[in-house]
């Protein structure tokens, strides 16, 4: 209530707010109207039950106003639904990283000079990595085979050729269709190139909190 006795609502008209716009307004409007009608309530009845003015409730249902969280909490209580239910149906934005065949970003790692090619196939926004998929191509025999160590868990899936892959003291002969999963902290890498060219998919998962840089 204000000093004149008129009821006021903690909402911001849509024309004055840059926070909740477009699809968000429309989604909230649809959900409020849907839940009100399911319960057989008129706009006036829901206004009385929620303590929101009838005029403002009408604006919300017509996507003409941006309800604050406090207003959504009132509607949630009056309609008996979680606050999050008002956002149901919104399109969520997801990261997608498309790499056409042969266009993976080249990265330089130990062993590149020995005919080892590394192409990054994906990345995450921000500084912290969660997963790093890479296409590895080995085309030249070499007496020097670099061993790697890094945080996280790595999975290798063989696409072409044959290689003896070392992981700690163990050795695995990998052929097309074989896979190998191991702890990235253990020294690992190819120790014998049996049949060239060799191509395999390497996927490193870093978990939720690790930031390997």
C-alpha positions in Angstrom: 0.0 0.0 0.0 1.1 3.6 -0.6 0.1 6.7 1.4 -3.1 7.1 -0.7 -4.2 3.5 0.1 -3.7 2.3 -3.4 -2.0 -1.1 -3.9 1.4 -1.1 -5.5 3.3 -4.0 -7.0 7.1 -4.6 -7.1 7.2 -4.9 -10.9 8.8 -2.9 -13.7 6.9 -2.2 -16.8 8.3 -4.0 -19.8 9.0 -0.8 -21.7 11.3 0.3 -18.8 13.1 -2.9 -18.2 16.0 -4.4 -20.2 16.2 -7.5 -18.1 13.2 -9.5 -19.0 12.2 -9.1 -22.6 10.9 -11.0 -25.7 10.6 -14.7 -25.2 10.9 -14.3 -21.4 7.9 -12.0 -21.2 5.9 -14.3 -23.5 6.8 -17.5 -21.6 5.9 -16.0 -18.2 2.6 -14.7 -19.6 1.7 -18.1 -21.1 2.5 -19.9 -17.8 0.6 -17.5 -15.5 -2.5 -17.6 -17.8 -2.3 -21.4 -18.1 -2.0 -22.0 -14.4 -4.8 -19.5 -13.6 -7.2 -21.1 -16.1 -6.3 -24.6 -14.9 -7.5 -23.6 -11.4 -10.6 -21.9 -12.7 -9.6 -18.5 -11.4 -10.5 -15.1 -12.9 -7.9 -12.4 -13.2 -9.6 -10.6 -10.3 -9.6 -13.7 -8.1 -5.9 -14.4 -8.7 -5.2 -10.7 -8.1 -6.9 -10.9 -4.7 -5.2 -14.2 -3.8 -1.7 -13.0 -4.7 -1.9 -9.4 -3.5 -1.1 -8.1 -7.0 -3.3 -5.4 -8.6 -5.7 -6.7 -11.3 -4.3 -4.2 -13.8 -0.8 -5.3 -13.3 -1.7 -9.0 -13.4 -3.5 -8.3 -16.8 -0.3 -6.7 -18.0 1.8 -9.7 -17.0 -0.6 -12.1 -18.7 -0.3 -10.0 -21.9 3.5 -9.8 -21.8 3.3 -6.0 -21.2 5.2 -6.0 -17.9 8.3 -7.7 -16.4 7.4 -9.2 -13.0 10.1 -9.1 -10.3 11.1 -12.2 -8.4 9.0 -11.0 -5.5 6.0 -10.8 -7.8 6.6 -14.2 -9.2 6.9 -15.5 -5.6 3.4 -14.1 -4.8 2.0 -15.8 -8.0 3.9 -19.0 -7.1 2.3 -19.1 -3.7 -1.2 -18.2 -4.9 -1.1 -20.8 -7.8 0.7 -23.5 -5.8 3.5 -23.9 -8.3 7.3 -23.5 -8.1 8.7 -20.1 -9.3 10.8 -21.9 -11.8 7.7 -23.3 -13.5 7.0 -19.8 -14.9 10.0 -20.2 -17.1 9.1 -23.5 -18.6 9.3 -23.6 -22.4 12.1 -21.1 -22.7 14.7 -21.9 -25.3 18.1 -22.4 -23.6 21.3 -21.4 -25.2 23.9 -24.1 -25.5 27.4 -24.0 -26.7 28.0 -25.6 -30.0 31.3 -25.9 -31.8 31.1 -27.1 -35.4 34.3 -28.2 -37.2 34.1 -29.1 -40.9 36.1 -32.1 -41.9 39.8 -31.2 -42.1 39.4 -27.8 -40.5 40.2 -28.5 -36.8 42.3 -25.8 -35.3 46.0 -26.8 -35.4 47.7 -26.8 -32.0 51.4 -27.3 -31.3 52.3 -29.9 -28.7 55.4 -31.8 -27.8 56.0 -34.3 -30.7 54.6 -32.0 -33.4 58.0 -31.9 -35.1 57.9 -35.7 -35.4 55.0 -35.8 -37.8 52.4 -35.8 -35.1 49.4 -33.5 -35.9 46.9 -32.3 -33.3 43.6 -30.7 -34.3 41.3 -29.3 -31.7 37.7 -30.3 -32.4 35.9 -28.3 -29.7 36.3 -25.9 -26.8 34.3 -24.3 -23.9 33.5 -20.7 -23.4 35.5 -19.0 -20.6 38.8 -19.9 -19.2 38.1 -23.2 -17.5 38.1 -26.3 -19.7 35.7 -29.1 -19.0 36.4 -31.3 -22.1 38.9 -31.2 -24.9 38.3 -33.4 -28.0 41.2 -33.7 -30.4 42.0 -35.5 -33.6 45.5 -36.9 -33.6 47.3 -38.0 -36.8 50.7 -39.7 -36.8 52.2 -39.9 -40.3 56.0 -40.3 -39.8 58.0 -42.9 -38.0 60.3 -41.6 -35.3 62.6 -42.9 -32.7 61.5 -40.2 -30.2 58.0 -40.7 -28.8 56.8 -37.9 -26.4 55.0 -39.0 -23.3 52.3 -36.7 -21.9 50.9 -35.9 -18.5 47.9 -33.7 -17.8 44.9 -33.4 -15.4 41.7 -35.3 -16.0 40.7 -38.5 -17.7 41.5 -39.3 -21.3 39.7 -41.6 -23.7 41.3 -42.7 -27.0 39.3 -44.2 -29.9 41.3 -45.6 -32.8 40.1 -44.6 -36.3 43.0 -45.9 -38.5 46.3 -47.7 -38.4 47.9 -49.6 -35.5 49.9 -48.2 -32.6 51.4 -49.6 -29.4 50.3 -47.1 -26.8 52.0 -46.8 -23.4 50.2 -45.9 -20.2 52.5 -46.1 -17.2 54.3 -49.4 -17.4 51.5 -51.0 -19.4 51.5 -51.3 -23.2 48.4 -51.7 -25.4 48.3 -52.5 -29.2 45.4 -50.4 -30.5 43.7 -51.0 -33.9 40.7 -49.5 -35.6 37.7 -49.6 -33.3 39.7 -50.1 -30.1 39.4 -47.6 -27.2 41.5 -46.9 -24.2 40.6 -44.9 -21.1 43.2 -43.8 -18.5 44.2 -41.2 -15.9 45.8 -38.3 -17.6 48.3 -37.9 -14.7 49.9 -41.2 -15.7 52.7 -40.8 -18.3 51.2 -41.9 -21.6 51.8 -41.7 -25.4 52.6 -43.8 -28.5 55.6 -46.0 -28.0 55.6 -47.9 -31.3 53.9 -46.9 -34.6 53.0 -50.3 -36.1 51.1 -49.2 -39.2 50.9 -45.7 -40.6 49.1 -43.4 -41.0 47.6 -43.6 -37.5 44.5 -41.5 -36.6 42.7 -41.5 -33.3 40.2 -39.4 -31.4 41.4 -38.2 -28.0 38.9 -36.8 -25.6 40.1 -35.4 -22.3 37.5 -34.7 -19.5 38.7 -32.3 -16.8 35.7 -32.4 -14.5 33.9 -29.4 -13.0 36.5 -27.6 -11.1 39.9 -28.3 -12.8 41.4 -25.6 -14.9 44.3 -27.0 -16.9 44.9 -23.7 -18.6 
